[in-house]
Amino acid sequence: MNPISPPARPHIAVHPTHFSTPSTTDWDDAWDSGSDSEDARQSTWKRTGSTAERTPPKQVLRSNSTSSSSTLAFSYTHVNAPDPASYPPSKSIDEPPPRTRPQNGWTIVDRRPSIDPSTNQPHDADVEGDMIIGDIDPDLDQPPPNNHLAAQSKQMAVFVREDAEQIVNDPLHGVRQRPGRRDVSPATSRQPSKSSDHPRDEKLMRERSIRTNRRHKFLDCLTSQDVNISELRKLAWAGIPADFRPLAWQLLLGYLPLPASLRAATLARKRSEYLSLVELTFARGREGLDQQIWHQIEIDVPRTRPGVRLWMHGATQRSLERVLYVWAIRHPASGYVQGINDLATPFFQVFLSAYIDSDPESFDPSVLPKNVLDAIEADSFWCLSRLLDGIQDNYIFAQPGIVRSVKRMAELVSRIDAPLFAHLESQSVEFMQFAFRWMNCLLMREISVQNTIRMWDTYLAEGPDAFSQFHLYVCSAFLVRWSEKLRQMDFQGIIMFLQSLPTQDWGDHEIELLLSEAFVLNSIWHNAQSHFGAK
C-alpha cells in the first residue's frame, strides 16, 4: 500500500520582506482557530476557487539608514497557499517538528543596517543576510522533540512475534502456537495479599481452574475444522481470553467463514480489496478528497483515546484516517460522523494484539512489517463496517436510531426506577442531554478501552442486534447504578456527574455485573414492547 496521507493543516508562509502584491493563487485563508470546530460544517477551510476578498496587512515602514540601531522594523508578505506537496505531516508523538527552523508562527528578524567594512558606511542587508532573532510560536503547548520516543519505538521491535508472517495468512496459527496470556485490566492485575487466608487461596485456585477449563473449551471450538457458532457464542458471553479474541471476533462478526479451509482465501481477497480501495481513494492526493469529510476526520483522529500511547503514534493515526475516510465515502447516506472514530479503536487494538507479545496500548505499530500493519488495518475496516451495518441509522441524517433508543431508554427507566425518573424530570434533566453520547459512542467515552473490549465480547455473543437492542438495556442499567447519588443532586450536579463518571478503576468484575443486570432487564422487557410508552 502506498497511501497518501495529506496533512492536518496547510503551512503558513511568512517571509521578512516588503509587502508584495497578493499572488493570483485562489486562496482565502490558510488556517485559524475556528478550524478546530467540532462541526465540520462550521469549518473556516476555503476550497480552491474562493472569491472572498483579501485584506493585505499594513506595511510597517522600515527604518532608514540613520535610525537608531536599537530599532527593529518588520514587513511581511501576504499569506499565500503553498503547493499541496509541501504540506507538513500531521502531528504525532513520533513526528516532532524541527525546532531549529522557523515554525508556523511569526519570525522576528533583525533588519538593522549593517556596516560595510570597506567603506565603514551602513548599508541594508538583503533577505538572505537577515539575522533571525527568534520565533513567536503560536503552538505554545507543543512539546519539545523527544528523541527517547524514537529509541523506545525501535526497542518495541523485539515484541513482534517471530511467526507474525504466518499469522497474517492463518489466524489459527497464532491460537495454536501461543501460550495463554493474562488479560490486562484493573480486575485481573490485582495481586492476592501475602496474608490471605486459606479459604481465599482455595477460591483463587477454583477461579484458576475455571479459567483453564474455559480455555480448553475455546481452543477445541476454534480449532475445529468447522466452528460451531452457537457454541462459540455461548462461550464468548462470559468473556474471551485475550489470545483467542482476534480470531473469535472475526468469526462472530461473520468476517471470517466458519470452515477453516476457506479462511486464507477470504482474508487474501478482502485485504486486497481494501488496499485497492485505499489506493484508488488517495490516488489524487488531498485535492481528490472530499474536503469537508477529511477536515473533520483529521480533527478527530488526534483526539481519539487521549492519553493512550497507541493512538498518539503517527502510524496508528494514519491507519485510522484511511479506515474512516474510506468507510465514509462508501456510505454516502451517513458519511463520517463524530464518534465513529471511537468505534474503530477496539478492533485495531484487538487485532494488533495477535502479532505482538506486549500491551497493545503502549505499542508503536510503525515497527511492524508492512504487510502485517496492512492486514490489521484492513481487518479493522471490514469489522467496523460489519458493526456499523447494524446501527447505521444512528449516523444518517437526524440520527433517528439514536433518538429512538434514547426515547425508549427514558421509558424503560421510568418503569424500573420511578423515583430516579421523577427526580430527573423535577430537575428538568432530559435524557438526550447525557444519553445521546452513550448511544452514539457505545459508552466508550465513559469506560476504558479494556472495559469496552470485554463488553463487546458479550455484545458479539448476543448477536447482530446487540449494539442497538442489548445496548439499550446496558445503558439503562448503567444509569440506574448511580440512582442513589443522582437523586441527591440538582440539575448542574447531575449533568456534571454524568459527564465524568467515576469508572476509571473499573475492571472485568464491574463490567460483568453491569452486563448481568442488562441481561435481566432484557429478559423481562424485550418481549413486553407494548408497555413502552404506556404511562
Disulfide bonds with the S-S distance in Angstrom:
none
